[in-house]
Amino acid sequence: MAKQKRRNIVAELGRPETAAETAARKAEGSRLYRSRKTVNNLVFSLLVTVGLVFVIYLMVPRGVGDYAERSVDVAQAAATAGADYTLAVPAVPDTWKAKQASLSINGGVTFWQIHYTTDNNAYATVVQAYTVNGDPVPAKWIAGKLEEQQATGTEQLGGIDWQVYDHQNRKADQVNMRFGLAGTVETNSVLVYGTDDAATIRVLATQVGDSLADFEHKNSTETSEGAA
């Protein structure tokens, strides 16, 4: 006589499980197994994908960024720019970084511009502009450079009479001009402005004036000789 298989006891009920309960239990076990297997497969696939991305990342050649330490030779750039006038080359601290120094033309105006990163990790710039025929640089062009801000006073620095643009209430991370100075040297318009503090911009303006002292003297000499 064949020995009957003993049925599992349902602990909660204190009796053997029925055929339907056995089938349900096995079905639930199969479902849980498939669910765990699916999750495991997903995790494994994710790990493989991440691994492949990492390998590709390592294989792609990348240059080492040197922008933070890069500084152009302003004096050399000025000497080779081909400008009609002596260009401003202020004697800034060695710790400043001149990110760009170039001669450009915009709106009929030729302008020399130096972009600095200062000791305070702020922005400062020097602009020297002129027109080909010697006419004054349009006020609208200057206003555009100074972000349409209004003059707030006047002062003299480095032998140049400046209009002051004191707008230090503006947020440095949203603008390029919080404090600025605008003056003229002969027919050239000179702008010095940035997001650094007023004292730093004033020192830069003084250095700009000092660097253009020969410019004024040279033109005065030529004018005197022509008159003689």
C-alpha positions as CSV (number, residue, x, y, z in Angstrom):
1,M,0.0,0.0,0.0
2,A,1.4,3.3,-1.1
3,K,2.4,5.7,1.7
4,Q,0.5,8.9,1.6
5,K,2.5,12.2,1.6
6,R,1.9,14.1,4.8
7,R,0.4,17.5,4.1
8,N,1.9,20.7,5.6
9,I,0.3,22.0,8.7
10,V,-0.9,25.6,8.5
11,A,0.3,27.1,11.8
12,E,-2.3,29.9,11.9
13,L,-5.1,27.4,11.5
14,G,-3.7,24.3,13.3
15,R,-4.7,22.0,10.5
16,P,-3.2,20.6,7.2
17,E,-3.4,23.0,4.3
18,T,-5.8,22.2,1.6
19,A,-4.9,21.6,-2.0
20,A,-5.9,25.1,-3.0
21,E,-3.8,26.6,-0.2
22,T,-0.8,24.5,-1.3
23,A,-1.2,25.7,-4.9
24,A,-1.5,29.3,-3.7
25,R,1.6,28.9,-1.5
26,K,3.6,27.5,-4.3
27,A,2.4,30.2,-6.7
28,E,3.3,32.9,-4.2
29,G,6.8,31.3,-3.8
30,S,7.3,31.3,-7.5
31,R,6.2,34.9,-7.8
32,L,8.6,36.0,-5.0
33,Y,11.4,34.1,-6.7
34,R,10.8,35.7,-10.0
35,S,10.5,39.1,-8.4
36,R,13.9,38.7,-6.6
37,K,15.5,37.4,-9.8
38,T,14.2,40.5,-11.7
39,V,15.5,42.9,-9.1
40,N,18.9,41.0,-9.0
41,N,19.0,41.2,-12.8
42,L,18.3,45.0,-12.8
43,V,21.0,45.6,-10.2
44,F,23.4,43.5,-12.2
45,S,22.6,45.4,-15.4
46,L,22.9,48.7,-13.6
47,L,26.3,47.8,-12.3
48,V,27.5,46.7,-15.7
49,T,26.2,49.9,-17.3
50,V,28.0,52.1,-14.7
51,G,31.1,50.1,-15.1
52,L,31.1,50.6,-18.9
53,V,30.5,54.3,-18.5
54,F,33.4,54.6,-16.1
55,V,35.7,52.7,-18.5
56,I,34.6,55.0,-21.4
57,Y,35.2,58.0,-19.1
58,L,38.7,56.8,-18.4
59,M,39.4,56.2,-22.1
60,V,38.3,59.6,-23.3
61,P,41.3,62.0,-23.5
62,R,40.9,65.2,-21.5
63,G,43.1,68.2,-21.3
64,V,44.1,69.6,-18.0
65,G,42.3,72.9,-17.6
66,D,44.7,75.8,-16.9
67,Y,42.3,78.7,-17.1
68,A,42.5,79.6,-13.4
69,E,46.3,80.1,-13.7
70,R,46.5,81.4,-17.2
71,S,47.7,84.9,-17.7
72,V,48.6,86.6,-21.0
73,D,51.5,89.0,-21.5
74,V,49.7,92.3,-21.7
75,A,52.8,94.3,-22.7
76,Q,53.5,91.9,-25.6
77,A,49.9,91.9,-26.7
78,A,49.9,95.8,-26.8
79,A,53.2,95.9,-28.7
80,T,51.9,93.6,-31.4
81,A,48.3,94.9,-31.5
82,G,48.9,97.4,-34.3
83,A,47.0,100.2,-32.6
84,D,47.1,103.9,-33.8
85,Y,47.9,105.1,-30.2
86,T,50.1,104.0,-27.3
87,L,48.0,101.5,-25.4
88,A,47.5,101.3,-21.7
89,V,49.6,98.6,-19.9
90,P,49.0,99.1,-16.2
91,A,51.5,97.8,-13.7
92,V,49.2,95.4,-11.8
93,P,50.3,93.0,-9.1
94,D,51.9,89.8,-10.2
95,T,49.2,87.9,-8.5
96,W,46.6,89.3,-10.9
97,K,45.7,87.2,-13.9
98,A,45.3,88.9,-17.3
99,K,42.8,86.6,-19.0
100,Q,42.6,88.4,-22.3
101,A,44.2,91.5,-23.9
102,S,43.1,92.3,-27.4
103,L,42.4,95.1,-29.9
104,S,38.9,94.9,-31.5
105,I,36.5,96.9,-33.5
106,N,32.8,97.3,-32.6
107,G,30.3,99.9,-33.8
108,G,32.9,101.9,-35.6
109,V,35.0,102.1,-32.5
110,T,38.5,100.5,-32.2
111,F,39.1,99.5,-28.6
112,W,41.9,97.8,-26.5
113,Q,40.5,95.8,-23.6
114,I,42.3,93.9,-20.8
115,H,40.3,91.5,-18.7
116,Y,41.7,90.7,-15.2
117,T,41.0,88.4,-12.4
118,T,42.1,90.2,-9.2
119,D,43.5,89.1,-5.9
120,N,40.0,89.0,-4.6
121,N,39.0,86.7,-7.4
122,A,36.9,89.5,-8.8
123,Y,36.7,91.0,-12.2
124,A,38.4,94.2,-13.4
125,T,38.9,95.5,-16.9
126,V,40.6,98.4,-18.8
127,V,39.1,99.7,-22.0
128,Q,40.9,102.3,-24.3
129,A,38.8,103.3,-27.3
130,Y,39.1,105.6,-30.2
131,T,37.6,106.3,-33.7
132,V,39.5,106.2,-36.9
133,N,38.9,109.8,-37.8
134,G,39.7,111.1,-34.3
135,D,36.1,112.0,-33.4
136,P,35.0,111.4,-29.8
137,V,33.8,107.9,-29.0
138,P,30.0,107.9,-29.0
139,A,28.5,108.3,-25.6
140,K,26.1,105.5,-26.4
141,W,29.0,103.1,-27.0
142,I,30.6,104.1,-23.6
143,A,27.2,103.7,-21.8
144,G,26.9,100.2,-23.2
145,K,30.3,99.3,-21.8
146,L,29.3,100.7,-18.4
147,E,26.0,98.8,-18.5
148,E,23.9,101.9,-18.8
149,Q,24.7,103.1,-15.3
150,Q,24.7,106.8,-14.3
151,A,27.7,108.8,-13.3
152,T,27.8,109.6,-9.5
153,G,30.7,112.0,-9.2
154,T,34.1,113.1,-10.5
155,E,37.7,112.7,-9.3
156,Q,41.3,112.8,-10.6
157,L,43.6,109.8,-10.6
158,G,46.9,109.2,-12.4
159,G,46.7,112.6,-14.2
160,I,43.3,111.9,-15.7
161,D,39.9,113.5,-14.8
162,W,37.4,110.7,-14.3
163,Q,33.7,110.4,-14.1
164,V,32.8,108.0,-11.3
165,Y,30.2,105.3,-11.5
166,D,29.7,104.0,-8.0
167,H,27.0,101.3,-8.0
168,Q,28.4,98.9,-5.4
169,N,24.9,97.9,-4.4
170,R,24.8,95.7,-7.6
171,K,25.4,92.0,-7.2
172,A,28.9,90.9,-8.4
173,D,27.7,87.6,-9.6
174,Q,25.1,89.2,-11.9
175,V,27.0,92.2,-13.4
176,N,30.4,93.2,-14.7
177,M,30.3,96.8,-13.4
178,R,29.9,97.7,-9.7
179,F,32.4,100.5,-9.6
180,G,33.8,102.3,-12.7
181,L,35.7,105.3,-13.9
182,A,35.5,107.0,-17.3
183,G,38.0,109.5,-18.6
184,T,39.7,110.8,-21.8
185,V,43.3,111.0,-22.9
186,E,43.6,113.2,-26.0
187,T,40.9,111.7,-28.3
188,N,40.9,108.3,-26.6
189,S,38.2,107.3,-24.1
190,V,39.5,105.3,-21.2
191,L,37.3,103.1,-19.0
192,V,38.3,101.2,-15.8
193,Y,35.6,99.2,-14.1
194,G,34.8,95.9,-12.6
195,T,33.2,94.0,-9.7
196,D,36.1,94.5,-7.2
197,D,35.9,97.1,-4.5
198,A,36.3,100.8,-5.3
199,A,39.8,101.1,-3.8
200,T,41.1,98.4,-6.1
201,I,39.5,99.9,-9.2
202,R,40.9,103.4,-8.2
203,V,44.4,101.9,-8.0
204,L,44.0,100.3,-11.4
205,A,42.8,103.6,-12.9
206,T,45.9,105.3,-11.4
207,Q,48.2,102.7,-13.0
208,V,46.4,103.2,-16.3
209,G,47.0,106.9,-16.1
210,D,50.6,106.4,-15.3
211,S,51.1,104.0,-18.2
212,L,49.6,106.6,-20.6
213,A,51.8,109.5,-19.4
214,D,54.1,109.0,-22.4
215,F,51.1,109.0,-24.7
216,E,50.1,112.5,-23.6
217,H,53.7,113.8,-23.8
218,K,54.3,112.2,-27.2
219,N,51.3,113.9,-28.8
220,S,52.0,117.2,-27.1
221,T,55.5,117.1,-28.5
222,E,54.3,116.3,-32.0
223,T,51.7,119.1,-31.9
224,S,54.4,121.6,-30.7
225,E,56.8,120.6,-33.5
226,G,54.1,120.9,-36.1
227,A,53.2,124.4,-34.9
228,A,56.8,125.5,-35.0
